[in-house]
Amino acid sequence: MQPVCLVIGAGAGIGSTVAKRFAGEGYHAVLCRRTDEEGLRRSVENIESEGGSASGFLLNAVVAGSIEERVADVEANIGPIEVVVYNLGAQIGDRALMDTSYKMFERGWRMATFGLFRTAASVCPPMERRGKGTILVTASTAAMRGNAGQHSHAAAMAGRRMLCQTLNAEYGAKGIHVVHIIVDGMVDAPDTLGKMLGPEAFRKLREERGLERDGLILPSAIADTYYHLAHQHRSAWTHEVDLRAFSDLPWWNR
Ligand SMILES: NC(=O)c1ccc[n+]([C@@H]2O[C@H](COP(=O)([O-])OP(=O)(O)OC[C@H]3O[C@@H](n4cnc5c(N)ncnc54)[C@H](OP(=O)(O)O)[C@@H]3O)[C@@H](O)[C@H]2O)c1
């Protein structure tokens, strides 16, 4: 049976690109995203067109049972999940405290933190039985620093960081490698940053900072790091790493 790389939050940016990187190395990639069936199909076909093997599922990570059922189904019918990538974020743009409803705040926590908790509770038992597995968690600047308007996002992402440390404390010695990857800058990601900015502003941003200027982080470059992290020798594991474009200042200088 092929080992599986399960990606939760597989848009056209980091999620699908990481899936493709693992599929190119012999994994079966399982891509899950919330809404865009057509985009999901394109991502799966893109992997298959290059000889990789992949499946795609719509899944809303905040719905109870969604992740749990998908993990059980993949383990039973596709193959052992060797790598899980928890990639969805919880960015809702900048909102003042009084414009952040209780519901929004709680949704951020459900997406960023509780979803990872449920993912870990689903994948850790089979990984522990096999004595190995990797959980790669995409993070952002908000995991490291609160900022104006980021009440929901920063609280949720910082909670996710502490959850990663806690998971590592319990499961590291059992052979499960948990990595918290801080993406500290803008990514060339049409389904998230692109939609948040709108097509015109995103096109302008790509022209001014992206493409050959390398000022937007390229998902394919991020995917190389994810693949490397998942294949580190266990005598020299990374728990936390940060990535940014060469032209950006890190979070502590901004
Ligand atoms: N983009 C950036 O500039 C940037 C910067 C720093 C950090 N990050 C981090 O990078 C990660 C996202 O990567 P990306 O921006 O390249 O995006 P991406 O992989 O292109 O897409 C992420 C996907 O997550 C899916 N998603 C959102 N909510 C979901 C839910 N409740 N259930 C299932 N799937 C859900 C969305 O699917 P649908 O579109 O189908 O709803 C979205 O397409 C996040 O952890 C974020 O914090 C991004």
The ligand as a Tripos MOL2 file, in Angstrom:
@<TRIPOS>MOLECULE
LIG
   48    52     1     0     0
SMALL
NO_CHARGES

@<TRIPOS>ATOM
      1 N1         -1.4830   33.1080    2.0160 N.am      1 LIG1
      2 C1         -0.6480   33.7900    2.7610 C.2       1 LIG1
      3 O1         -0.2020   34.8780    2.4050 O.2       1 LIG1
      4 C2         -0.2010   33.1970    4.0810 C.ar      1 LIG1
      5 C3          0.7350   33.9130    4.8380 C.ar      1 LIG1
      6 C4          1.1690   33.3880    6.0430 C.ar      1 LIG1
      7 C5          0.6830   32.1650    6.4850 C.ar      1 LIG1
      8 N2         -0.2400   31.4920    5.7360 N.ar      1 LIG1
      9 C6         -0.7510   30.2190    6.2570 C.3       1 LIG1
     10 O2         -0.8290   29.2910    5.1850 O.3       1 LIG1
     11 C7         -1.9330   28.4210    5.3580 C.3       1 LIG1
     12 C8         -2.8110   28.4700    4.1370 C.3       1 LIG1
     13 O3         -2.0410   28.2510    2.9750 O.3       1 LIG1
     14 P1         -2.3440   29.0900    1.6670 P.3       1 LIG1
     15 O4         -2.5890   30.5160    2.0400 O.co2     1 LIG1
     16 O5         -1.3040   28.7960    0.6470 O.co2     1 LIG1
     17 O6         -3.7560   28.5330    1.2180 O.3       1 LIG1
     18 P2         -4.1470   27.2890    0.2820 P.3       1 LIG1
     19 O7         -3.3880   26.0890    0.6110 O.co2     1 LIG1
     20 O8         -4.1800   27.7290   -1.1330 O.co2     1 LIG1
     21 O9         -5.6650   27.0960    0.7190 O.3       1 LIG1
     22 C9         -6.0760   26.7840    2.0060 C.3       1 LIG1
     23 C10        -7.4310   26.1850    1.8850 C.3       1 LIG1
     24 O10        -7.9410   25.8920    3.1730 O.3       1 LIG1
     25 C11        -9.3030   25.6410    2.9450 C.3       1 LIG1
     26 N3        -10.1070   25.8100    4.1420 N.ar      1 LIG1
     27 C12       -10.4410   26.9470    4.7890 C.ar      1 LIG1
     28 N4        -11.2750   26.6930    5.7850 N.ar      1 LIG1
     29 C13       -11.5070   25.3630    5.7520 C.ar      1 LIG1
     30 C14       -12.3130   24.4930    6.4930 C.ar      1 LIG1
     31 N5        -13.0960   24.9500    7.4890 N.pl3     1 LIG1
     32 N6        -12.3150   23.1800    6.1900 N.ar      1 LIG1
     33 C15       -11.5480   22.7130    5.1870 C.ar      1 LIG1
     34 N7        -10.7700   23.4870    4.4170 N.ar      1 LIG1
     35 C16       -10.7550   24.7960    4.7010 C.ar      1 LIG1
     36 C17        -9.7900   26.6110    1.8870 C.3       1 LIG1
     37 O11       -10.6220   25.8700    1.0160 O.3       1 LIG1
     38 P3        -11.8380   26.5450    0.1950 P.3       1 LIG1
     39 O12       -11.1890   27.6020   -0.6490 O.co2     1 LIG1
     40 O13       -12.3980   25.4080   -0.5840 O.co2     1 LIG1
     41 O14       -12.7860   27.1350    1.1970 O.co2     1 LIG1
     42 C18        -8.4920   27.0860    1.2420 C.3       1 LIG1
     43 O15        -8.5130   26.9620   -0.1420 O.3       1 LIG1
     44 C19        -2.6480   28.8880    6.6260 C.3       1 LIG1
     45 O16        -2.2590   28.0950    7.7180 O.3       1 LIG1
     46 C20        -2.1680   30.3200    6.7990 C.3       1 LIG1
     47 O17        -2.1800   30.7130    8.1570 O.3       1 LIG1
     48 C21        -0.6870   31.9790    4.5480 C.ar      1 LIG1
@<TRIPOS>BOND
     1     1     2 1
     2     2     3 2
     3     2     4 1
     4     4     5 ar
     5     4    48 ar
     6     5     6 ar
     7     6     7 ar
     8     7     8 ar
     9     8     9 1
    10     8    48 ar
    11     9    10 1
    12     9    46 1
    13    10    11 1
    14    11    12 1
    15    11    44 1
    16    12    13 1
    17    13    14 1
    18    14    15 2
    19    14    16 1
    20    14    17 1
    21    17    18 1
    22    18    19 2
    23    18    20 1
    24    18    21 1
    25    21    22 1
    26    22    23 1
    27    23    24 1
    28    23    42 1
    29    24    25 1
    30    25    26 1
    31    25    36 1
    32    26    27 ar
    33    26    35 ar
    34    27    28 ar
    35    28    29 ar
    36    29    30 ar
    37    29    35 ar
    38    30    31 1
    39    30    32 ar
    40    32    33 ar
    41    33    34 ar
    42    34    35 ar
    43    36    37 1
    44    36    42 1
    45    37    38 1
    46    38    39 2
    47    38    40 1
    48    38    41 1
    49    42    43 1
    50    44    45 1
    51    44    46 1
    52    46    47 1
@<TRIPOS>SUBSTRUCTURE
     1 LIG1         1 GROUP 0 **** ****
